Amino acid sequence: MTWTVEKITELCVEYCGRCDIKFNSPVVINGRLTRTLGRCFYERHGSIWNPVKIEISRQLLETATDESIEAVIAHECAHYVSCAITHENHGHDSTFRFYCEKIGTTNDTAVYSDLERTKGNEEVYKYTVYCSCCGKFIAGRSRACRITKEPWNFFSKCCNAEVEVKQNW
């Protein structure tokens, strides 16, 4: 499926509607989000918090399965709903988890840590980092950083071996 702002907004309206909240904030597809899958923004006026925007990672939309994308959108809507109802920022506390359940999503971060990708790591990242011993994928980077410039200083958790960096462009 091709993901657009309109399609994501429709899903947000549906998920927020499950908690009787009208979703009327902008949705932004952000190409700069590479590690964060999505985020909900708030404004604070005194002690009152209000949700103002949801951002979704372009990389997520281009590489993850539809099921994974919908799970991330539902997760961000749970943040939106918990703030819209209580006018407080709840992070991932029990109030947030309550609204996750009501929307029909999970707060289990393990679900999001290994999202099922529809593209290989080489197609997603400029740099991919692997364990030199077993070849396990460790990380992907869109920009050069210390691990890509000085891989000899880093060791994998799986085998405690040096990492290898592959440049994919």
VEXMILUM-418413 format. One record per atom (N, C-alpha, C): residue number from 0; chain; x, y, z. Coordinates in steps of 0.05 Angstrom, whole numbers. Example, Ala and Ser with C-alpha at 12.3 -4.5 7.8 and 13.67 -1.06 7.14 Angstrom:
NODE nupa guke      u      v      w
NODE    0    A    264   -114    156
NODE    0    A    246    -90    156
NODE    0    A    264    -66    156
NODE    1    A    257    -45    142
NODE    1    A    273    -21    143
NODE    1    A    258      1    157
***
This chain:
NODE nupa guke      u      v      w
NODE    0    A     17    -24      0
NODE    0    A      0      0      0
NODE    0    A     18     25      0
NODE    1    A      9     45    -14
NODE    1    A     24     70    -14
NODE    1    A     12     87      9
NODE    2    A     30     96     27
NODE    2    A     21    111     50
NODE    2    A     23    141     45
NODE    3    A      1    155     48
NODE    3    A      0    184     45
NODE    3    A     -9    196     71
NODE    4    A     -6    223     73
NODE    4    A    -16    237     96
NODE    4    A    -46    233    100
NODE    5    A    -61    232     78
NODE    5    A    -90    229     79
NODE    5    A    -97    201     91
NODE    6    A    -83    180     82
NODE    6    A    -88    153     92
NODE    6    A    -81    151    121
NODE    7    A    -59    163    129
NODE    7    A    -51    162    158
NODE    7    A    -71    178    174
NODE    8    A    -80    201    164
NODE    8    A   -100    217    179
NODE    8    A   -126    201    182
NODE    9    A   -135    186    161
NODE    9    A   -159    170    163
NODE    9    A   -156    149    186
NODE   10    A   -133    137    187
NODE   10    A   -128    117    209
NODE   10    A   -128    130    236
NODE   11    A   -116    154    238
NODE   11    A   -116    169    263
NODE   11    A   -145    176    272
NODE   12    A   -161    184    253
NODE   12    A   -189    191    259
NODE   12    A   -203    165    270
NODE   13    A   -198    142    257
NODE   13    A   -210    117    265
NODE   13    A   -201    109    293
NODE   14    A   -175    109    298
NODE   14    A   -164    101    324
NODE   14    A   -173    120    346
NODE   15    A   -172    146    342
NODE   15    A   -180    165    363
NODE   15    A   -210    163    368
NODE   16    A   -225    157    346
NODE   16    A   -254    154    349
NODE   16    A   -262    131    367
NODE   17    A   -245    111    370
NODE   17    A   -251     89    388
NODE   17    A   -252     98    417
NODE   18    A   -240    121    422
NODE   18    A   -240    133    450
NODE   18    A   -257    158    450
NODE   19    A   -274    162    430
NODE   19    A   -292    185    428
NODE   19    A   -276    212    428
NODE   20    A   -253    212    415
NODE   20    A   -237    236    411
NODE   20    A   -237    243    382
NODE   21    A   -242    268    376
NODE   21    A   -240    277    348
NODE   21    A   -211    284    341
NODE   22    A   -200    271    322
NODE   22    A   -173    276    313
NODE   22    A   -174    299    293
NODE   23    A   -161    322    300
NODE   23    A   -162    345    282
NODE   23    A   -135    359    281
NODE   24    A   -113    344    283
NODE   24    A    -86    355    282
NODE   24    A    -72    347    257
NODE   25    A    -51    361    250
NODE   25    A    -37    354    225
NODE   25    A    -20    328    229
NODE   26    A    -18    314    207
NODE   26    A      0    291    206
NODE   26    A     22    298    187
NODE   27    A     47    292    195
NODE   27    A     70    299    179
NODE   27    A     87    274    174
NODE   28    A     95    270    149
NODE   28    A    114    248    143
NODE   28    A    141    261    143
NODE   29    A    158    252    162
NODE   29    A    184    265    167
NODE   29    A    206    247    156
NODE   30    A    221    257    136
NODE   30    A    243    243    124
NODE   30    A    268    242    142
NODE   31    A    269    259    162
NODE   31    A    293    260    179
NODE   31    A    291    240    203
NODE   32    A    268    228    207
NODE   32    A    266    208    229
NODE   32    A    277    182    219
NODE   33    A    300    173    230
NODE   33    A    312    148    221
NODE   33    A    311    127    243
NODE   34    A    313    135    268
NODE   34    A    311    116    291
NODE   34    A    284    117    303
NODE   35    A    271    140    304
NODE   35    A    245    143    315
NODE   35    A    225    136    294
NODE   36    A    205    119    301
NODE   36    A    186    110    281
NODE   36    A    163    130    278
NODE   37    A    156    143    300
NODE   37    A    135    163    300
NODE   37    A    136    178    326
NODE   38    A    122    201    327
NODE   38    A    122    216    352
NODE   38    A     97    234    352
NODE   39    A     88    239    376
NODE   39    A     65    257    380
NODE   39    A     76    282    394
NODE   40    A     69    305    384
NODE   40    A     77    331    395
NODE   40    A     55    343    412
NODE   41    A     63    357    433
NODE   41    A     45    369    452
NODE   41    A     52    399    455
NODE   42    A     32    415    462
NODE   42    A     36    443    471
NODE   42    A     27    444    500
NODE   43    A     42    460    515
NODE   43    A     35    464    543
NODE   43    A     28    493    548
NODE   44    A      5    497    560
NODE   44    A     -3    524    568
NODE   44    A     -9    523    598
NODE   45    A     10    533    614
NODE   45    A      8    530    643
NODE   45    A     11    501    650
NODE   46    A    -10    490    663
NODE   46    A     -9    461    670
NODE   46    A    -25    444    651
NODE   47    A    -35    456    630
NODE   47    A    -52    442    610
NODE   47    A    -36    434    586
NODE   48    A    -37    408    580
NODE   48    A    -23    397    556
NODE   48    A    -44    391    535
NODE   49    A    -37    396    509
NODE   49    A    -55    389    487
NODE   49    A    -38    377    465
NODE   50    A    -48    356    452
NODE   50    A    -33    345    429
NODE   50    A    -37    363    405
NODE   51    A    -15    366    390
NODE   51    A    -17    385    367
NODE   51    A     -9    373    340
NODE   52    A      6    351    340
NODE   52    A     15    340    315
NODE   52    A     26    312    318
NODE   53    A     23    295    297
NODE   53    A     35    269    297
NODE   53    A     54    268    273
NODE   54    A     78    258    277
NODE   54    A     97    253    256
NODE   54    A    103    224    253
NODE   55    A    105    215    228
NODE   55    A    112    187    222
NODE   55    A    137    187    205
NODE   56    A    155    168    210
NODE   56    A    180    166    195
NODE   56    A    175    158    166
NODE   57    A    187    173    147
NODE   57    A    185    165    119
NODE   57    A    198    138    114
NODE   58    A    221    134    128
NODE   58    A    235    109    125
NODE   58    A    218     85    134
NODE   59    A    202     89    155
NODE   59    A    184     68    164
NODE   59    A    164     62    142
NODE   60    A    152     83    130
NODE   60    A    132     80    110
NODE   60    A    143     66     85
NODE   61    A    168     70     79
NODE   61    A    180     59     55
NODE   61    A    191     31     59
NODE   62    A    195     22     84
NODE   62    A    209     -3     88
NODE   62    A    194    -24    104
NODE   63    A    174    -15    120
NODE   63    A    160    -34    138
NODE   63    A    135    -45    125
NODE   64    A    125    -66    137
NODE   64    A    100    -78    127
NODE   64    A     76    -60    136
NODE   65    A     54    -63    122
NODE   65    A     30    -47    129
NODE   65    A     21    -52    158
NODE   66    A     23    -77    167
NODE   66    A     16    -84    194
NODE   66    A     33    -69    215
NODE   67    A     59    -68    209
NODE   67    A     77    -53    228
NODE   67    A     72    -24    227
NODE   68    A     66    -13    204
NODE   68    A     60     16    202
NODE   68    A     35     23    217
NODE   69    A     14      6    214
NODE   69    A    -11     11    228
NODE   69    A     -7      9    258
NODE   70    A     11     -8    268
NODE   70    A     16    -11    296
NODE   70    A     29     15    307
NODE   71    A     48     26    292
NODE   71    A     61     51    300
NODE   71    A     41     74    301
NODE   72    A     24     76    280
NODE   72    A      4     97    279
NODE   72    A    -15     95    303
NODE   73    A    -24     70    309
NODE   73    A    -41     66    332
NODE   73    A    -27     74    358
NODE   74    A     -2     68    361
NODE   74    A     14     75    384
NODE   74    A     14    105    388
NODE   75    A     20    119    366
NODE   75    A     21    149    368
NODE   75    A     -7    160    374
NODE   76    A    -28    148    364
NODE   76    A    -55    157    370
NODE   76    A    -62    152    400
NODE   77    A    -51    131    412
NODE   77    A    -55    127    440
NODE   77    A    -42    150    456
NODE   78    A    -19    160    448
NODE   78    A     -7    183    460
NODE   78    A    -26    207    457
NODE   79    A    -36    211    432
NODE   79    A    -54    233    426
NODE   79    A    -78    233    444
NODE   80    A    -91    210    445
NODE   80    A   -116    206    461
NODE   80    A   -111    211    491
NODE   81    A    -90    199    501
NODE   81    A    -85    202    530
NODE   81    A    -80    231    538
NODE   82    A    -68    246    520
NODE   82    A    -63    274    526
NODE   82    A    -89    291    521
NODE   83    A   -104    284    500
NODE   83    A   -128    299    494
NODE   83    A   -149    296    517
NODE   84    A   -150    273    529
NODE   84    A   -170    267    550
NODE   84    A   -162    279    577
NODE   85    A   -137    274    584
NODE   85    A   -128    282    611
NODE   85    A   -114    309    612
NODE   86    A   -106    319    589
NODE   86    A    -90    344    587
NODE   86    A    -64    343    602
NODE   87    A    -52    319    602
NODE   87    A    -26    314    615
NODE   87    A     -9    297    595
NODE   88    A     17    299    598
NODE   88    A     35    283    582
NODE   88    A     40    257    598
NODE   89    A     33    234    587
NODE   89    A     35    209    603
NODE   89    A     58    192    595
NODE   90    A     73    199    575
NODE   90    A     95    181    567
NODE   90    A     84    153    562
NODE   91    A     96    133    575
NODE   91    A     86    105    572
NODE   91    A     76     94    598
NODE   92    A     62    111    614
NODE   92    A     52    103    640
NODE   92    A     26     86    638
NODE   93    A     14     81    660
NODE   93    A    -10     64    661
NODE   93    A    -34     77    646
NODE   94    A    -36    103    647
NODE   94    A    -58    116    632
NODE   94    A    -54    112    602
NODE   95    A    -29    116    593
NODE   95    A    -23    112    565
NODE   95    A    -30     83    557
NODE   96    A    -21     64    574
NODE   96    A    -26     35    568
NODE   96    A    -56     29    567
NODE   97    A    -71     42    584
NODE   97    A   -100     39    584
NODE   97    A   -112     46    557
NODE   98    A   -103     69    546
NODE   98    A   -113     78    520
NODE   98    A   -102     62    497
NODE   99    A    -78     50    500
NODE   99    A    -68     31    480
NODE   99    A    -87      8    478
NODE  100    A    -95     -2    501
NODE  100    A   -114    -25    502
NODE  100    A   -141    -18    489
NODE  101    A   -150      6    496
NODE  101    A   -176     15    485
NODE  101    A   -175     18    455
NODE  102    A   -153     28    445
NODE  102    A   -150     31    416
NODE  102    A   -145      5    402
NODE  103    A   -133    -14    416
NODE  103    A   -128    -40    405
NODE  103    A   -100    -44    396
NODE  104    A    -81    -31    409
NODE  104    A    -53    -34    403
NODE  104    A    -38    -42    428
NODE  105    A    -12    -44    425
NODE  105    A      5    -53    448
NODE  105    A     25    -31    454
NODE  106    A     35    -32    479
NODE  106    A     57    -14    487
NODE  106    A     82    -30    488
NODE  107    A     82    -55    479
NODE  107    A    105    -72    480
NODE  107    A    126    -62    461
NODE  108    A    148    -50    471
NODE  108    A    168    -38    453
NODE  108    A    183    -60    438
NODE  109    A    183    -85    447
NODE  109    A    196   -106    432
NODE  109    A    183   -109    404
NODE  110    A    157   -103    402
NODE  110    A    143   -105    377
NODE  110    A    155    -86    357
NODE  111    A    164    -62    366
NODE  111    A    174    -42    348
NODE  111    A    204    -44    344
NODE  112    A    218    -59    361
NODE  112    A    247    -60    358
NODE  112    A    256    -76    334
NODE  113    A    240    -96    326
NODE  113    A    247   -113    304
NODE  113    A    225   -113    283
NODE  114    A    218    -89    273
NODE  114    A    197    -87    254
NODE  114    A    203   -104    229
NODE  115    A    183   -117    219
NODE  115    A    186   -133    195
NODE  115    A    190   -113    171
NODE  116    A    212   -116    158
NODE  116    A    218    -98    136
NODE  116    A    211   -111    109
NODE  117    A    203    -96     90
NODE  117    A    197   -106     63
NODE  117    A    222   -103     45
NODE  118    A    242    -88     53
NODE  118    A    266    -84     38
NODE  118    A    289    -94     55
NODE  119    A    311   -102     42
NODE  119    A    335   -110     57
NODE  119    A    349    -86     69
NODE  120    A    366    -92     89
NODE  120    A    380    -70    103
NODE  120    A    397    -53     84
NODE  121    A    408    -66     63
NODE  121    A    425    -51     45
NODE  121    A    409    -31     29
NODE  122    A    384    -36     24
NODE  122    A    367    -17      9
NODE  122    A    357      6     27
NODE  123    A    359      3     53
NODE  123    A    348     22     71
NODE  123    A    369     42     81
NODE  124    A    393     32     87
NODE  124    A    414     48    100
NODE  124    A    438     53     82
NODE  125    A    451     75     86
NODE  125    A    476     81     72
NODE  125    A    498     64     84
NODE  126    A    497     58    110
NODE  126    A    517     42    123
NODE  126    A    502     20    139
NODE  127    A    512     -5    137
NODE  127    A    502    -26    153
NODE  127    A    525    -38    170
NODE  128    A    519    -45    194
NODE  128    A    539    -55    213
NODE  128    A    532    -84    220
NODE  129    A    552   -101    217
NODE  129    A    549   -130    222
NODE  129    A    570   -140    242
NODE  130    A    564   -162    255
NODE  130    A    583   -176    271
NODE  130    A    603   -190    253
NODE  131    A    629   -187    257
NODE  131    A    649   -199    240
NODE  131    A    651   -229    244
NODE  132    A    641   -239    266
NODE  132    A    642   -267    272
NODE  132    A    619   -283    260
NODE  133    A    594   -275    267
NODE  133    A    571   -291    258
NODE  133    A    556   -277    235
NODE  134    A    562   -252    229
NODE  134    A    549   -238    207
NODE  134    A    522   -226    214
NODE  135    A    514   -226    239
NODE  135    A    488   -216    247
NODE  135    A    487   -186    243
NODE  136    A    464   -176    232
NODE  136    A    459   -148    229
NODE  136    A    457   -135    256
NODE  137    A    473   -113    260
NODE  137    A    473   -100    286
NODE  137    A    459    -73    284
NODE  138    A    465    -57    264
NODE  138    A    453    -31    262
NODE  138    A    455    -21    233
NODE  139    A    438     -1    228
NODE  139    A    439     13    202
NODE  139    A    440     42    207
NODE  140    A    455     56    191
NODE  140    A    458     85    194
NODE  140    A    454     99    167
NODE  141    A    441    121    168
NODE  141    A    437    137    144
NODE  141    A    458    158    141
NODE  142    A    472    164    163
NODE  142    A    494    183    162
NODE  142    A    519    171    174
NODE  143    A    542    182    166
NODE  143    A    567    173    178
NODE  143    A    567    182    207
NODE  144    A    578    164    224
NODE  144    A    580    170    252
NODE  144    A    604    155    263
NODE  145    A    608    156    289
NODE  145    A    632    144    300
NODE  145    A    635    115    294
NODE  146    A    613     99    295
NODE  146    A    615     71    289
NODE  146    A    623     65    260
NODE  147    A    614     83    242
NODE  147    A    620     79    214
NODE  147    A    649     89    207
NODE  148    A    658    108    223
NODE  148    A    685    119    218
NODE  148    A    707    104    233
NODE  149    A    700     92    256
NODE  149    A    720     79    273
NODE  149    A    709     51    282
NODE  150    A    703     33    264
NODE  150    A    690      8    272
NODE  150    A    708     -9    290
NODE  151    A    735     -5    289
NODE  151    A    753    -21    306
NODE  151    A    749    -15    336
NODE  152    A    735      6    343
NODE  152    A    729     13    371
NODE  152    A    704      0    381
NODE  153    A    689    -15    365
NODE  153    A    663    -26    373
NODE  153    A    663    -56    370
NODE  154    A    648    -69    389
NODE  154    A    646    -98    389
NODE  154    A    617   -106    391
NODE  155    A    611   -128    378
NODE  155    A    583   -138    378
NODE  155    A    576   -150    405
NODE  156    A    550   -148    412
NODE  156    A    541   -160    437
NODE  156    A    538   -190    434
NODE  157    A    532   -200    410
NODE  157    A    527   -228    406
NODE  157    A    552   -245    409
NODE  158    A    574   -237    397
NODE  158    A    599   -254    397
NODE  158    A    623   -239    410
NODE  159    A    618   -214    418
NODE  159    A    640   -198    428
NODE  159    A    663   -195    408
NODE  160    A    655   -195    383
NODE  160    A    675   -192    361
NODE  160    A    674   -164    350
NODE  161    A    695   -156    335
NODE  161    A    695   -130    322
NODE  161    A    671   -129    302
NODE  162    A    662   -105    298
NODE  162    A    641   -101    278
NODE  162    A    652    -95    251
NODE  163    A    637   -101    230
NODE  163    A    644    -94    203
NODE  163    A    623    -74    193
NODE  164    A    632    -54    178
NODE  164    A    615    -34    167
NODE  164    A    615    -37    137
NODE  165    A    591    -39    125
NODE  165    A    588    -41     96
NODE  165    A    576    -15     86
NODE  166    A    589     -3     67
NODE  166    A    578     22     55
NODE  166    A    561     14     31
NODE  167    A    536     23     31
NODE  167    A    516     14     11
NODE  167    A    510     34    -11
NODE  168    A    527     53    -16
NODE  168    A    521     73    -36
NODE  168    A    546     79    -52
***
